Amino acid sequence: MIKDMNFYSNNVMARQIYLNLSLQTNQPATLTNSAQKVHQILNAAHLTDQSISMGNGSGLSNATRISPRELAQILIQANQMPEFVNSLPRIGLEGTVKKRLTDTDMVGRGYIKTGTLNNVRAIAGYIDGRSGKRYAVVSLINDGNAQTAAGKRAHDVFMRWVVEQ
């Protein structure tokens, strides 16, 4: 389910998975109970959660908040779980990044989840650099121009820079 959710940016599925977190604590499936479970999970993993607000659980909400630093910390720990990494679409090959950077040697070099809302564009995931190192990457653009070609290009330039590391 996680792979389908990430590959196709399925927000309904994301919300259902989120609400199911409440059931793990034998509580009703509510946004509040699921948010408490997320904070428990993050605290148990020794990850900070000071800026995290889960909104409606799908990410498709202006109430959802996370700092780039906190998201990067989560990604660094999640890199130890191949099933999670492999749930993210590969650049130029799959899902929401299937048509990105296809004319470059970036194809297959990164596992990236994209996200957009009005005035927001985001990417997060992993890029395998030429050095052989894997980098956790996060870029959030909050601007009236986020949804323009320039916003998309900024993310592509950033990803191409990372691969050179």
Number of C-alpha atoms within 10 A of each C-alpha: 11 15 17 15 19 22 22 16 20 16 16 13 17 21 17 13 17 23 23 18 21 21 15 12 13 9 12 15 17 17 19 16 19 25 21 16 19 19 18 14 13 14 12 10 11 11 16 16 18 10 14 17 18 23 16 21 24 20 19 18 13 13 12 15 13 14 16 16 14 17 21 19 15 18 21 17 12 15 17 10 11 9 12 14 19 15 18 28 26 26 24 22 18 18 21 20 22 16 13 18 19 14 9 9 11 20 18 17 19 26 24 28 23 20 15 16 14 13 14 17 21 20 20 20 24 26 25 19 19 12 9 10 11 18 19 23 22 22 20 18 18 16 13 11 15 20 17 12 9 11 19 18 13 14 18 16 11 14 24 17 11 18 21 10 14
